[in-house]
Amino acid sequence: MMRSMYSGVSGLRIHQTRMDVIGNNIANVNTTGFKSGRVTFNEIFSQTLQGASGANDSIGGRNPMQVGLGANISSIDTLMTEGAAQRTDNPLDMKIEGDGFFIVKDGGGFKFSRAGAFRLDNSGNLCNPEGLNVMGWGIDPKTGNVVKDKVKSIKILSPENMYSEPTKTSKANFSGNINKNDPNLKKPEGILVSFSIYDSMGYKYTVNARIKPVVKANAGDPDKYSISVDPGSGIKDENGNNISCDDPNTTIEFDENGKIHTPNPAELTLKNIDSTNKKVAADFDDIKIDLSNLTQIGGKTTVEGKAGDLDKLEAGSPAGKLTSFEIGTDGKILAKYSNSKTKTLGQIAVAKFQNPAGLQKVGNNLFQVTSNSGEFDGIGKAVNEDGGSLNGGVLEMSNVDLSREFTDMITTQRGFQANSRIITASDEMLQELVNLKR
């Protein structure tokens, strides 16, 4: 039989495989995170009819004479180029900008994917559409920091994440202006300044402080004011019950520019506040009220009190209910609560491989490791470790290039057609050989 016929058969076979890959690429043109394939060919070994010979004094050198025996598939590569972004505005949709794969897990172990179409199941776990848990790092309950240890499933709506702990107030501040001619200063109760504080269990109390002028010994003395909280009735709980404390009072003095210059520091301290909720182990620290931002200049009296320092720190808060969460560019999941507190719930980890093209497709947009991809260490990396990021509300589209696929389809079709002609021509030549017998 003629070698050309078998060469033609091998050509048909490899072009058919190439068309299979092209067809799969086009079928997945809109598959989230799909990575297209590419087929490359190589020649099969050649039959040597005559070997090469070197030149000598009487004759020149001769090249080898060989007849090729067809073509074979060299590789079917997975192209790991990054796909374009598709905006969805769904906060659980994520796209990896740069290298890396999301880590998911089922009963068979770890799998990897570029498709970030995630959702929450009925237990609050972050998972992919097939129900595989998305893996990442948890939080140290003592420090609130991410612990980059062995990856585990990320559970956003766990019981401990649904609420934020209350915090007690340890600082407060007064700000605003005192008009020395304010008629309220002539009343026995003076100017009332009220603000709220919280104990360690998140119970709310109202502090009622009073500002009163101090009678001058001499007409030329600077203006002074006493600031005090009634130790028996100046603090009330949510039911209006009186809360006792030590007798807090201080006197402030203004200079000729309307600024406090004594005492230094200008503050009032609430000590030994007796919470009525001690049956639930609620307590207070001493609460220092910063008075240094009060002024005495012309204009309205505008004094107001607020819990916390000027940066709104140590203001205390009630227990908060989870209202929303967001996933940052570094993969950290930040929860927001009704008491304006925030808390990190965990961090999505990614896996990176020395040879990502060596991963093996296992369906459902998933890959698994092979001996040529490199191993997964079980820990993973932060997505921004090598300059990458996580883009929320966006999905990675397929990296299939339709213009290239249609061009490859044309050349593949013509290659298949040409090889079929080789078989037809070889058959006709064999027919002529058979006819020699007649």
N, C-alpha and C positions, 0 to 999 in steps of 0.2 A: 504494500500500500504506500501511497505517496505521503511524504512527511508534511507537505503543504496542507493536506486535508486535516491532519491532527493539529497543525498550527492554527488553522481556521477554527477548529472546534474550541481550542483554548481561548482564542480571541472572542468567540461568542460567549463563552462562560464568564470571562472577566468583565465584559461590557454589560452583561446581564446583571452581574453583581453591582456594578457601578450605577446602573439605572435603578436598582433596588434602593441604594443609598440616597440617590437624588430624590426618588419618590418619597422616602421617609423624611428627608429634609423639608420638602415642599409641604407635606402633610402637617408638619409641626411648625409652620411659619408663624403661627400665632400662639404657640405653646410657651407659657411663662418659663423663663430661665432655660429654654432648650438650647443645647449646643450641637451645632450641625456636624455632619461627618464628611469626610473626603477620602476617596479611593485613589491610591497610586499603584501603578503597574511596574513590573520589571520583567526582563526577558528570562525565559527558562534556559538552562545550559545548552550550549551548542555542540553539535557533533563535528569533530575535527577530521577533515578529509586528508589534509596534509599539514604537517607541522612546519614551523618556520625554520629557515636555514640562514646562516650568516654568510657574509661575503668572503671570498678568498681571491687569490691572485688570478684565477681563470674565470670566475663567474661572480656576479653580484648576489646579494642576499635576496631571499624570497620570504614574503609574508605568509602566515598560516592561512589555510583555506578551511573555512568552517561554515556549516549550515545550521542556522538557528532552529529550534524546535518549538517555537511559540512563545506565549506570554503568560505571566502569572500575576496574582495579586501580591503586591509588595506590602501594603498596609491599608488599613481602614482607620484613619485618624479622627479623633474627636477634637474639633477646633474650640479652644477655650477662650476665644476672644470675648470681650464684654459686650453684652447686648444693650440696646438703647433703653432709655427710661420711659415708662408709661405711668403718667400721673393718675392716681385713683382717689387720693384724699382720705383713704381708709387708714387710720393710725396704726393698724396691725399689719399693713402691707409694708414690706421693707426691701430695699435694694442695696446690695453690697457695692460700694464704689471702690474698685480696686480688686486685689486678689482675695481669695478665701471662699469658704463654703459654710453655709449654715449647718449646724450639727443637730441631727434628729436621732431618735432611738426608738426601736420597737423590740419585740421579743428576740429578734435575731441579732441585735447589737446595734452599733452606730452606723448611720448612713449620712450622706452629705448631699447638699442641694444648693443651687443658686436661686431657686424659686422661693421667694419670701412672702407668699400669700398665706398668712397665718390667721388664726382665730382662737377664741377661748372655748374650751369645752365646758360641760356642766359642772365640773369641779374647779374651774378657774385656771386650768393648765393652758399654757400657750402651746399650740400644736398646729401641724400642717393639715391640709384638707383630708388626708388619709388617716388622721388621728395619731400620727407619730409626735411624741413630745419634743419640743424645741429645747435644746440644752444650753446651759450657761452656768454662771457662778452665783452663789448665794451671798448672804450678808451676815457679818458677825453681829449677833444681837447686842453685844456690849458696846461696840464702837460704831455700828452702823455702816462700816466700810465693806467694800466688796472683798471677798476672800477668793483669790484665784487658785483654787484647788481642783480636784477632779470635778468635771462637769456633772451637773444634775439637772433634772427637769425644772423648768421655770414655772412656778405657780403664782400667778399674779393675785388671784382672788382667794388667797388662803385666809383663814380666820384672823390671823395676826396682822394681816395687811389691810383688813377692812376698816380698821380704826387706828388712829394715832393716839399715843399716850398723852394725858393731860400734863401740864407743867405748872409749877407754882410761880407766882410773881415774886421777884426779889428786888426789882427796881421800879421807880416811877419818876416822873418829872413834871414840874410846873413851868409853863411858859406864858408869855404875854405881858401886858402892861397894866400897871396900877395907876389910875388917875387919882392924885391925892385929894381932889375936890369931889370925888364920887360920893353922892349922898348916902350910898349904902354903908360907907365907912363910919357914918354917924349913928347907925343903928346898932343896938346891942349885939346882934348876931354877926355883924360885919359882912364881908363878902364870902359867899358860899362857893367852894370849889369841890366838885364831886368827880370821882373816877372809880373804875371797877378794878378789882384784883381777883386772883384765883389761888385756891389752896392746892395742895399736891394731888388731890383727887379730882381737880377740875371744877370744884364748886365755886360759884361766883359770889363776891361780896362787894358792897358799895362803901367807899370811904368818903366821908363828908368832912372836909377841912375848912377852917374859917380863918380869914385874914382880917385882922383888926389893927387900927393905928395905936401906937404907944404914945401915951401923953408925954409931951416934952417937958423936961425940967426947966429949960430956958428957951426963949423964943427963937434963938439962933441955932439951936441944936439941929442936927440932920434928921430927916424923916426916918422913923423906925416903924416896923410893923411886926406884930406877933402872928405866927402861923401855928395853929394847933389843931389837934383832933381830940374831941371829947373821949376820954378813956372808957366811958361807960356806954355811950350811945353814938359815937362817931363812926362806928363800923357796923353795918347791918348785913345779915345774910339775905338770901333770896326771898325768905318769908317775912322779912322785916324784923327779925329778932336781933337784939343788940349783941354785939361781940366785944368783949373786953380786951384791953391791951394796956401796956404801960402808958403813963401820961406823956404823949408826944407833943412837944412844943419847942419852938425856937424863935429867935428874934432876928430880923434882917434889917440892915441899915443901908440906905442909898447915898451915894456921893452926889456932888453937884452936877454930874453928867447923867444922872438917872440910872447908874449902874450899881449893883450890889458890891460893897467892898468889905463887908463884915457880916457874918462870920466867914471864915475860910476853912474848909469848903462850906458853901451855903447849902445845907441840906437838913431835912427832917427825917428821923428814923422811927418807923413803927416797930415796936419790940413786943415780944411775948403775946402775939395775937392768939386769943383763945378760941379756936374753931369749935363750933357746935357739932361738927361732923367727925369728931374724934373716934366715934364708934366704928368708923371705916378707915381709921388710921390716917385721916387727912391732917396736914400740918402746914405751917408757914415758916419761912425764913424771916429774918429781920428785913424789912423793906425800906430801903433808902430812897427818899424823895429828893431829887436834885432841884434846887431852887435858883441856881445860878443864872438862869435865862430870863428871870423876871426883870422888868424895867419900870422906871417911874418917870414918864414924860407926858407931855400934853396929848390929849386924845382920849378915846374911850378906854374904859377898863375892859381888858380882854383876857383875863387870866383863865387858863384851862389846865386841867390835870389829865395826865395819861399814864397808863401802866407802861413800864419799860423805859429804857434810856432813850437818848435822842436818836439812836440808830434802831429803835424799836426792839432791842434785844432784852431778854429776861423779863418780858411783859407777862409771861404766863399765858395759859390758854386752857379751855375746856377740852374734853375728849373730842376728837374730830372724826367724821365719817368720810370714807373714801368717795370723792366726787369725780375724779378723772385720773388718768395716767398718760404719760407720754414716753416715747423711747427716743433717747438722744442719739446724736451722731456717733457717740462712742459705744452705743449699745446698752447704756445704763437705762433702767426703767425707773422713772421718777413718778411717785404717786402724789396727788394733791388732795388735801382734806378740807373739810368744811371750816376748820378752825385756822385756815391759812397756813398750816404747816405742810411741809413736804418731806418725803422719805424715799430713799433709794430702796427698791424692792429686789434688785438683782441686776445682772448684766449678761446680755447675750454674747456668747463666745463664738468664734469662728475657727475653722480648721484650715491650715495652709499646708501644701504639699510641695516637695521638691519637683515632682513631675505630675502636675494635675491632669495632663493628657493621658496618664497611665491609669487613671481611675476607670472602673468598669460600670457601665450603665446597668441598673437593675429595675428600670421602669419607674413610673410615677415621679419623673423628674429627679430621681435619686441616683447616687453613685455609691460605690463601696471601694475600699482600698484593695490594691493588688500588690504583688511583689515588686512591681515596677513603678508604683506611684509614690512610695514612701509610706511610713506608718503614721497612725494617729496616736499621740501620746496620752490621750484621755483627758488632757487639760485644756488644750486649745490656746488661742491668743485673742487679745483685744483687737477689734476690727481696725482701730486707729493706730496700732502698734507700728505698722510700716507705712504710715501715711494714708491709709484708707479711711473710709467712714461708712456710716449706715444712714441711708436716706429714707426717712419715714414717709408714708403716704404715696409710695412709688414702687412699681414692680419692674423687674428686669425682663425685657422682651426677648424673644428668640433672636439669635445672631445669624439666622438664615438670610443670605443675600439672594433675593429672587432673580436678579439680573444674571448673577453668576450661575445659579442653578439652571436657568433656562438655556444659557449658553452651553453649559456642560451637557444638558439633555440633548441638544442638537448634535454635538460632537460624539456623544455616546451612541446616539441612534445611527449616525453615519458610520462609526466604527463597527457597530454590529452588522450593518448592511454590507460593508466592505468585506468583512470576514465571511459572511454567508456566501458572497460571490466567490471567494477563494474555494470554498467547499464545492460549489456548483462547477467551477472551472476544473477543479481536480477530478470531479466525477466524470466530466466529459472526456478528459484525457484518459482516464481509466477505461472508459467505454471504447475509445479508439484502440486502446491496447488489446482489449478483448476481441475487437473486430478483426485483428490481424490473423486470427485463427481461420477465418472464412476463406 
